[in-house]
Amino acid sequence: MSSRSTYSPRDGVLMPSRRTFVQGLALGGSLGALGLLPRHAWAGSAERSDQALSALTGNKFDLAIGQTQVNFTGRTRTAITVNGTLPAPVLRMREGESIVLRVRNTLPTSTSIHWHGILLPTGMDGVPGLSFDGIEPGETFEYRFDLKQSGTYWYHSHTRFQEQSGLYGPIVIEPLEGERFPTQRDHVVMLSDWSDEDPETIFGNLKKMADYYNFNEPTAIDFTRDVSRMGLRNALAKRRMWNQMRMSPTDLGDVTGHAYTYLINGVTPNDNWTGLFSPGEKVRLRFINGSAMSIFDVRIPGLKMIVVAADGQDIEPISVDEFRIAVAETYDVIVEPDGDRPYTLFAQSIDRQGFARGTLAPRHGMQADVPALDKPQWLTMTDMMGAMTMTMAGMDMGTPAGKGMDGMAIPGIDGGGKDAPMAHHARTEYGPGVDMRVDAPRTNLDDPGIGLRDNGRRVLAYADLHTIGGPLDPRQPGREIELHLTGNMERYMWSFDGQKFSDAKPIHFRHGERVRVILSNDSMMPHPIHLHGLWSELESPSGEFQVRKHTIMVQPAQRISYLVNADALGRWAYHCHLLYHMEAGMFREVVVS
């Protein structure tokens, strides 16, 4: 029997399969559905009605980290929460304020909170072992910093796997001079992934078998289709290539809907988080991906989305039907729903094995059709090889970029061609921790990524993002640092330049310098890379300023570059924001001195 849940247009409900944990189709209610989360009205130009989200407003906050019983799947589990809620309360602040956050730990173990994307002193960043010692049981730690920015951000634990267990929440900072793009209503939409499994168990399963949660492996039916499309010889060659590499062409997400329940604001698809609107209003939706491991593709059938901010920074507005949001990214979009009808917020996981779902509606209790999940796509030669060729575990794969196994062009993909820069691999990449090296990575930013190419919808890409106001500094960089995102997928080892964190030396920036950081992805998976304490100013392939972000997703076999002003003294974390990748070694320390 198929594990996919189906949508019944007759009665407008989601019909769960026997495997009710697939796609997060809950039998039980969330805290919000039980009515245990208080609501808060925010005084401002736009009405805030964050159903199932508690909120705190001001410049002084008291937060208690503890354990709370939750039930998303019909089974009661223990979550790590802030003030008893999942997600943690929305913290609404104002630009220019001096902020005090008193965080009390009622857990039996140490904990922490990192204020993601917020510019602050290194001692307030909340990374145990780097910026402070952590918050021990029974202790209260007081975070203090001045707000130098506005926009949509979030906060989460930086202690082992506590983030996976529920310790995350939104931050909204109101601009001192008001919103550049005013709206009549404002909703936070926090996406996340919940598992009934203990995070240590998930990590252990991945270490034993990297594709443990991948149920999209190639089938005999797929082989028959390939034979029909490309002939027996090419179909066999395609299978032989993947078998030789000991890799999966569908390994798009390490942990999938077979382990995860996907949530919007702590609410399951069946419980249907609802954001209200009045017909004709402009509505701002503040999307935050607070997941541990899940990349989502978001759309609202029947509504265009005007993207107006990326990672808290205003951008030149761009109209799209769909956007991909990596772990830790935030996007603000404005929509104009009309009529006495509901609209579905649909966020499907990149591996197409589950989704989060909510509703925009004039009244509670309404729901619209839920789209079917898109068919998962195989990784292409471009996702594996970049612009030209790739060396993998001693093999030379010479298929041109942008071509499939049958030599046919892949629509919309330009790997960079013969002018693509050649990679410079560190000696540390040649070891058991690296199973793949891309010699000529692609540099294009106009590719929305696997599963979104030429799908008939207008899909956002990094090339569409342009921060208003341009770069923070007109200076050219004084030097360059090149790092490669590396791993051994079969052994579930992840690293920079083939070195896991425990074996690597810190990266040093000189205080006040402007540095170009080059990241080259030598793996088949996307990696959202987060640099704490400093902005990352993404460049176009021609070296022009593109967009200012705190988290940048590097696609498979892609090379990107961004400029950093080393204007914040101290020790800063630098890591992949896929939680289990970070814990498996894709983490470095950056020292500004």
Secondary structure as UniProt FT lines:
FT   STRAND          6..8
FT   TURN            9..12
FT   STRAND          13..15
FT   TURN            20..21
FT   HELIX           22..24
FT   TURN            31..35
FT   STRAND          47..48
FT   TURN            51..52
FT   STRAND          55..57
FT   STRAND          60..71
FT   STRAND          76..82
FT   TURN            83..84
FT   STRAND          90..94
FT   TURN            95..96
FT   STRAND          98..105
FT   STRAND          114..116
FT   HELIX           122..124
FT   TURN            129..131
FT   TURN            137..138
FT   STRAND          140..146
FT   STRAND          151..156
FT   TURN            160..166
FT   STRAND          168..174
FT   TURN            176..177
FT   STRAND          185..194
FT   HELIX           199..208
FT   TURN            210..213
FT   HELIX           220..230
FT   HELIX           232..245
FT   TURN            249..250
FT   TURN            257..259
FT   STRAND          261..264
FT   TURN            265..266
FT   TURN            269..271
FT   STRAND          273..276
FT   TURN            279..280
FT   STRAND          283..289
FT   STRAND          296..299
FT   TURN            301..302
FT   STRAND          305..310
FT   TURN            311..312
FT   STRAND          313..320
FT   STRAND          322..325
FT   TURN            327..328
FT   STRAND          330..335
FT   STRAND          343..349
FT   TURN            350..351
FT   STRAND          355..361
FT   TURN            364..365
FT   HELIX           381..385
FT   TURN            386..387
FT   STRAND          390..392
FT   TURN            393..394
FT   STRAND          395..397
FT   TURN            401..402
FT   TURN            405..406
FT   TURN            411..412
FT   HELIX           417..419
FT   HELIX           427..429
FT   TURN            432..433
FT   STRAND          437..438
FT   TURN            450..454
FT   HELIX           462..464
FT   TURN            468..469
FT   STRAND          479..488
FT   TURN            489..492
FT   STRAND          493..496
FT   TURN            497..498
FT   HELIX           501..503
FT   STRAND          507..509
FT   TURN            511..512
FT   STRAND          514..521
FT   STRAND          527..531
FT   TURN            532..533
FT   STRAND          536..539
FT   TURN            541..542
FT   STRAND          545..549
FT   STRAND          551..554
FT   TURN            556..557
FT   STRAND          558..565
FT   STRAND          570..576
FT   HELIX           579..583
FT   TURN            584..585
FT   STRAND          587..592
//
